[in-house]
Amino acid sequence: MSDESHESNSPFVSILGNVFLVLVPLALIVMLGIVGAAFVKGVREEPVKPEEVVAAAAPVAAPAAEAAAPAEVAKTDAAAPAAKEAAAEAPAAAPEAKAAAIDPAVMAMGQASYAMCAACHGPDGAGLKAGPALMAPSFHGSETLLGDPDIPLLVVLKGIAKENMDYMGMMAPLGAGLDDEKLAAVLTYVRNSWGNSAPAVTAEQAAAARAKFAEVNAPAGVKRGELQAIVDAHK
């Protein structure tokens, strides 16, 4: 009985075994084929590099930057003329402001008092000529005149000693003939005429100079080389 059952099952088992032997290798082959195809495809498709993305985006950004640059240049060019005009106007405004600070009445008084000075310094302040020489030095750009106001105040109050023939005239002391107001006015006038420009001399400065230089003993006038030393000694 057992022999019959064994014989009836043997063909089925044999067929099943054969099918299994065929299907398993076939499935393995198919799986290997799928994996291989995916691998080959991945190799062929090269990944996109980050620098390539940046390079691709750069041409888009560049035109925007180029478009902005002309706008900035145009803005600068438009502002440049205005800056140049302001710079050109600034120097012209400064002398006007300085001239406005000096009282015209003081200038008129100084011009009237200058009449006694014109005999040697000339009506134009350039120094009156006596042949090839000058009677007195020019006031045009004079450092002695345009610097510390105490120096020209000392000159007018005490005079200048005649030491050589550089100038034919002699600077006499004029302090007695000019009060403080006229002394300040005449110096203000010559310091702001013929192209000169310097702060006005006040009557208070003239009075202070008259007081502090009163003790200077120079009956024949002060020597030119001693002017600065005398002024420094009385500061």
C-alpha positions as CSV (number, residue, x, y, z in Angstrom):
1,M,0.0,0.0,0.0
2,S,2.8,2.4,0.9
3,D,4.6,1.6,-2.3
4,E,1.6,2.6,-4.4
5,S,1.3,5.9,-2.7
6,H,4.9,6.6,-3.1
7,E,4.8,5.9,-6.8
8,S,1.7,8.1,-7.4
9,N,3.4,11.1,-5.7
10,S,6.7,10.8,-7.3
11,P,5.8,12.3,-10.7
12,F,4.3,15.5,-9.1
13,V,7.3,16.0,-6.8
14,S,9.6,15.5,-9.7
15,I,7.8,18.1,-11.8
16,L,7.6,20.6,-8.9
17,G,11.3,20.2,-8.3
18,N,12.1,20.8,-12.0
19,V,10.0,24.0,-12.0
20,F,11.7,25.3,-8.9
21,L,15.1,24.6,-10.4
22,V,14.1,26.6,-13.5
23,L,12.3,29.5,-11.8
24,V,15.0,30.3,-9.1
25,P,17.9,30.8,-11.5
26,L,15.5,32.8,-13.9
27,A,14.5,35.1,-11.1
28,L,18.1,35.7,-10.1
29,I,19.0,36.5,-13.7
30,V,16.1,39.0,-14.0
31,M,17.1,40.7,-10.7
32,L,20.7,41.0,-11.8
33,G,19.6,42.5,-15.1
34,I,17.5,45.1,-13.3
35,V,20.3,46.1,-10.9
36,G,22.8,46.2,-13.8
37,A,20.6,48.4,-15.9
38,A,20.1,50.8,-13.0
39,F,23.8,51.0,-12.4
40,V,24.7,51.7,-16.0
41,K,22.0,54.4,-16.1
42,G,23.4,56.1,-13.0
43,V,26.9,56.1,-14.4
44,R,25.8,57.7,-17.7
45,E,23.9,60.5,-15.9
46,E,26.6,62.7,-14.5
47,P,25.6,64.7,-11.4
48,V,25.3,68.5,-11.7
49,K,28.2,70.2,-9.9
50,P,27.5,73.2,-7.6
51,E,30.0,75.4,-9.5
52,E,28.0,74.7,-12.7
53,V,24.9,76.0,-11.0
54,V,26.7,79.2,-9.9
55,A,28.1,79.6,-13.4
56,A,24.7,79.3,-14.9
57,A,23.2,81.9,-12.5
58,A,26.1,84.4,-13.0
59,P,25.1,85.6,-16.5
60,V,21.6,86.4,-15.1
61,A,23.0,88.5,-12.3
62,A,25.7,90.3,-14.4
63,P,23.3,92.3,-16.5
64,A,21.5,93.5,-13.4
65,A,24.8,94.7,-12.0
66,E,25.8,96.3,-15.3
67,A,22.5,98.0,-15.4
68,A,22.9,99.4,-11.9
69,A,26.5,100.6,-12.6
70,P,25.5,103.2,-15.2
71,A,22.8,104.5,-12.9
72,E,25.3,105.1,-10.2
73,V,27.8,106.7,-12.6
74,A,25.0,108.9,-14.0
75,K,24.1,109.9,-10.4
76,T,27.7,110.8,-9.6
77,D,28.1,112.8,-12.9
78,A,24.9,114.7,-12.1
79,A,26.2,115.6,-8.7
80,A,29.7,116.6,-9.8
81,P,28.7,119.9,-11.5
82,A,26.8,121.0,-8.4
83,A,29.9,120.3,-6.2
84,K,32.1,122.1,-8.6
85,E,29.8,125.1,-8.6
86,A,29.7,125.2,-4.8
87,A,33.5,125.0,-4.6
88,A,33.8,127.8,-7.2
89,E,31.4,130.0,-5.3
90,A,33.0,129.4,-1.8
91,P,36.3,131.4,-2.4
92,A,34.3,134.3,-3.9
93,A,32.0,134.4,-0.9
94,A,34.9,134.6,1.7
95,P,36.3,138.0,0.7
96,E,32.8,139.5,0.6
97,A,32.1,138.3,4.1
98,K,35.4,139.7,5.3
99,A,34.7,143.1,3.6
100,A,31.3,143.2,5.1
101,A,32.7,142.8,8.6
102,I,34.6,146.1,8.2
103,D,32.6,149.2,8.8
104,P,32.5,151.5,5.7
105,A,32.7,154.5,8.0
106,V,35.9,153.2,9.4
107,M,37.4,152.8,5.9
108,A,36.3,156.3,5.0
109,M,37.9,157.8,8.1
110,G,41.1,155.8,7.4
111,Q,41.3,157.0,3.9
112,A,41.0,160.6,5.1
113,S,43.8,160.1,7.7
114,Y,46.0,158.4,5.0
115,A,46.6,161.7,3.3
116,M,49.6,162.4,5.6
117,C,51.0,158.9,4.8
118,A,50.6,159.4,1.0
119,A,53.4,161.9,0.9
120,C,55.9,159.1,1.3
121,H,53.9,155.9,0.7
122,G,52.1,157.2,-2.4
123,P,48.4,157.6,-3.1
124,D,48.3,154.0,-4.3
125,G,50.3,152.6,-1.3
126,A,53.1,151.4,-3.6
127,G,55.7,153.8,-2.3
128,L,56.4,157.3,-3.8
129,K,59.4,157.2,-6.2
130,A,62.3,159.6,-5.7
131,G,64.3,158.9,-8.9
132,P,65.3,155.2,-8.9
133,A,64.6,154.9,-5.1
134,L,61.4,154.9,-3.0
135,M,60.6,157.4,-0.3
136,A,59.0,154.7,1.8
137,P,58.2,150.9,1.4
138,S,55.2,149.6,-0.4
139,F,52.1,148.5,1.5
140,H,51.2,145.9,-1.1
141,G,51.4,142.5,0.6
142,S,53.7,143.9,3.4
143,E,54.3,141.3,6.1
144,T,55.0,144.1,8.6
145,L,51.6,145.7,7.9
146,L,49.4,142.6,7.5
147,G,50.7,140.4,10.4
148,D,50.3,141.1,14.1
149,P,48.6,144.6,14.4
150,D,50.9,145.5,17.3
151,I,53.8,145.8,14.8
152,P,52.3,148.5,12.6
153,L,50.8,150.2,15.7
154,L,54.3,150.4,17.1
155,V,55.6,151.8,13.8
156,V,53.0,154.6,13.7
157,L,53.4,155.5,17.4
158,K,57.2,155.5,17.5
159,G,58.4,155.9,13.9
160,I,61.2,154.0,12.2
161,A,64.8,155.0,12.5
162,K,66.8,155.8,9.3
163,E,69.7,153.3,9.3
164,N,70.6,153.3,5.6
165,M,69.6,154.5,2.1
166,D,67.1,151.7,1.4
167,Y,64.4,154.4,1.5
168,M,64.9,158.1,1.0
169,G,62.3,159.3,3.6
170,M,62.1,158.9,7.3
171,M,59.2,157.5,9.3
172,A,58.4,160.0,11.9
173,P,56.3,159.1,15.0
174,L,52.6,160.1,14.4
175,G,51.0,159.0,17.6
176,A,50.6,162.6,18.8
177,G,48.7,163.6,15.6
178,L,46.2,160.6,15.6
179,D,43.8,159.7,18.4
180,D,43.0,156.0,19.0
181,E,40.0,156.0,16.6
182,K,41.9,157.5,13.7
183,L,45.0,155.4,14.3
184,A,42.9,152.2,14.2
185,A,41.0,153.5,11.1
186,V,44.1,154.4,9.0
187,L,45.7,151.0,9.7
188,T,42.4,149.2,8.9
189,Y,42.3,151.1,5.6
190,V,45.8,150.3,4.4
191,R,45.4,146.6,5.6
192,N,42.3,146.3,3.4
193,S,43.3,148.3,0.3
194,W,45.2,147.6,-2.9
195,G,44.6,143.9,-2.8
196,N,45.4,143.6,0.9
197,S,43.1,141.7,3.3
198,A,43.5,141.6,7.0
199,P,41.3,141.9,10.1
200,A,40.3,145.5,11.1
201,V,42.3,147.2,13.9
202,T,40.1,148.4,16.7
203,A,40.3,151.6,18.7
204,E,40.7,149.4,21.8
205,Q,43.8,147.8,20.2
206,A,45.2,151.2,19.4
207,A,44.7,152.4,23.0
208,A,46.3,149.2,24.4
209,A,49.3,149.7,22.1
210,R,49.7,153.3,23.0
211,A,49.7,152.4,26.7
212,K,52.1,149.4,26.6
213,F,54.6,151.0,24.1
214,A,54.7,154.4,26.0
215,E,57.8,153.3,27.9
216,V,59.7,152.5,24.6
217,N,62.5,155.0,24.4
218,A,63.1,155.6,20.7
219,P,63.3,159.4,20.0
220,A,64.8,158.7,16.5
221,G,62.4,155.9,15.8
222,V,62.6,152.1,16.3
223,K,65.0,150.1,14.3
224,R,63.3,147.7,11.8
225,G,65.2,144.7,13.1
226,E,64.0,145.3,16.6
227,L,60.2,145.6,15.9
228,Q,59.3,142.0,16.6
229,A,61.5,141.8,19.7
230,I,59.8,144.9,21.2
231,V,56.3,143.7,20.4
232,D,57.1,140.2,22.0
233,A,58.5,141.9,25.1
234,H,55.3,143.8,25.6
235,K,52.8,140.9,25.1
